[in-house]
Amino acid sequence: MKISHIEHLGIAVQSIEEALPYFTEVLGLECYATEVVEDQKVKTAFLKCGETKLELLEPTSPDSTIQKWLDKGNKGVHHVAFAVEDGVAEALAQCEAQGVRLIDKAPRKGAEQLNIAFLHPKSTCGILTELCEH
């Protein structure tokens, strides 16, 4: 698998509206897009920080995986997303061959029209890892 860069850091928030002023007014970042991803039950807001993006994730349903994560007392950085050059399907196959536990067996559509898939944190040093490609 060839990783080209960190595509984004996913940050779980209860409310984008409440969290956004910290990122825009205090840190001076610009929110350039928001999007609802219905099948993942999240609303996203994207900010650029140099070459890396921050993705704020707000649950849109009580059974959203983000809401469940927040309900456990977690907050802040939810996942790290890496851009892969050889495609998400190929990267998943390589990871599985090396014994990495997969959350997604095949790529699916995510925000910003990315093909995405997640690796289970029990196999990735406790870090929820997203692989993505345009």
N, C-alpha and C positions, 0 to 999 in steps of 0.2 A: 504494500500500500504506500502510495506517495502522497503525503500531506503537503499542501502548498502554503497554508497559513491558517491562523485562527479566524474562522469566518465570523463568529460572534460569541459573546457571553450571554447566556440566558439568565435573567434576573427575575425571580418571582416576586410579585407585589400584589397586595390585596386590591389596590386601586391605582391605575395608571394616572388618573387625574390628580390624586394626592401625592404620588411619587415624582411625577414629572418636574415640578418646580425645583426639586433638589438637583436634578440632572441639567435642567436648562438654565435656571437662575443662579444657582450656586456654582456648578461646574462649568457653565457656559457652553454646554453642548446643544446641538440643534436636533429637534425631533423632526425627521424628514418623512416619516410614513407611519400610519397606523393601519391595522388590518385585523379582521376577525377570522380565525381559522375554525370554522364550524365543527369539523370532525375531531379536533383536538380540544374543543370547548375552552378556547382562550382568545383574548384580545391581545394584540401585540402592538408595541410602539418601538420604532427603531431610531437609534441615535448613532452618529458616527463619532469615533474617538480615534483620530489618526486613520490608520488603515483598518482598524478593527471596529466592529459594530457592537452595540449593546442592544439586546432585545428584552424589553420589559414585557413580562407575561402576567396578565390579569385573568383569573378564572372567570368564565361566563356561566358556570353551572356548579352547583354543590358537588356533583360527581366528577368534576374536572380533575385530572391528575395533579394539576397545579394547586387546586383547592385542597385536595387530600394532603399534599406535601405541606402546604401552609398550616393545615389543621394539626399536623404533628409537631408544630412549634418551630418549623424551619422557616427561614426567610433569607433573602439575599440571593447569592449566586446559586442557581439551580443546575445549570449544565454548561459545558464547554463544547462548542461546535467547531469541528475541523473541516476545512474544505479538502476534498480528496480529488486528485487528478485522474485516477484510474477508474472512477465511477463508484457509486455507493454499492451497487450489487457486487462488484468485484471485491471491494474492501470488506464487505460483510462476509463473503466466502473465505477470504484470507483470515479474518478474525476468528471465524468459526473453526477453521482448520487448525488454528493455534489454541483452541480450547476456550476462547472468550465467549461468555454467555451473551446471547443476543436478546434484545427486547423486540426488535423488528427483524423478521426473517427476510423481508424484501423492502426495497425503498418505497416511500410514500411521499405524497405532496405535503410540503410545509409552507410556511409563510414565505413571501417573496418568490413564489414559484420554484423553490428549491426542492430537489429530491433529497429526502432525509431518511435516516434510520438511527436508532439509538442502541448503544451497548450498555449492558447492565453494570451498575456500579460495583457489584460484588466481584466482577472480573476486571475492573479498571481502577484499582487503587482507591475505591470509594467515590470516584468522580463519574457522575452521569455524563456520558460522552455521546455527542451527536456527530454523525458523519454526514456531509452534505455536498451537493454539486449543483451547478446551474444547469 
